[in-house]
Amino acid sequence: MKEIRNILMKLPLELVFWPAALMAIMFIDPSHEHHFTLCPLGLAGIEWCPGCGLGRSMKLLAMGDISASFQMHPLGGFAWAVILYRMFEIIKQLKTKRNYG
């Protein structure tokens, strides 16, 4: 148990955050009209936000519905690429340098 805790303590927080965020996106229901949001603009009552719909777009893309994903938010695929690339870079740094940052 102590060894597992030591391994988890050495992992960069960002490497824990991104997979958790991607897993959370997989639980989004893109067809649901009202959904939980952390958007500060949405919580302030402002309807337009440049990022709103990105999570639902990523979920639609993961389900293979490319056209609906693009209609929901055109940067959904780009977000997938950036997050996966960042996770790859962090893992590469961990393997090559034995230290992060």
N, C-alpha and C positions, 0 to 999 in steps of 0.2 A: 504494500500500500504506500509506503514511504517513497519507493522508487517511482511509482506512478505519479505521485504528487511532485517529486523533483522534476520529472519530465514535463509535466504540465506547467510548472513554474518557469521553465526555460523557454517555453513557447512564447513568441511575441503575441501581444494582445491583438494585433491586427490580423494575425493568422487564425485566431479564434473567431474574431468578429466577422470576417467575410464569409466563411462557410456557414456561420449561424445566420447571417443575413440572407444568404441564398436559400437556406432551408426555410426561413420564415416566408420568403417570397413564394415558395412552393405551396404554402398553405393559403395563399390569397385566392379568393374567389373573384375572378375578373368580371364576372357578369353581375355581381351584386352591386346595386345602386349606391347604397350607403356602406361605408367601410371605415374601419378604424384608421386614423391618420395621425401622424406626428408632424405634419406640415404646419409650420408656424403661420403661414399666410392663410391656410384653410381654417386653422383654429381662431384666427383673428377675424374671420368672416369674409375675407377677400377670396373671390371665386377663382381668379386667374393665378396660376402658379406655373413656372416653367418646368418644374419637376414632377408635378402631379400626373399620375398615369404611368410613370416609369416602371414602378413595381408590377402593375397589372400587365404592362407591355412585356416585361421580362417573363412573367408567368405564361402569357399567351405564346411567346416564342418558345419557351421550354415545352409547351404542349404541341408545338409544331404548326400553330396557326400564324403564319408569317404575315399575311395581309392584315389580319385583325390586330396583330402586335404593332405593325407600322402605323395603323390608323389610331391606335390608342396613344402611342408616343413614338415618334420616329427614331429615337435614340435608344430604344430597348436593346437592340442587338449590340450596339456600341458599348452599352453599360455591361452586358455580359462579357464582352471581349476585354474590357478594361479590368474588371474585377478578376477574371480568370488569369489574365496576364500578371496582375499584381500578386495574386496568390502564388503563381509559378515563380516569380522573382524572389519572393520571401523565402520559399522553400529552397531555391537555388542558393541564396545567400547563407541559409542555415547549413546546407550541405558543404559549401566550399570554404566558408570563413570560420565556421564554428562559433561565430558570434553575430548578433544581429544589430544593425544600426550603424 
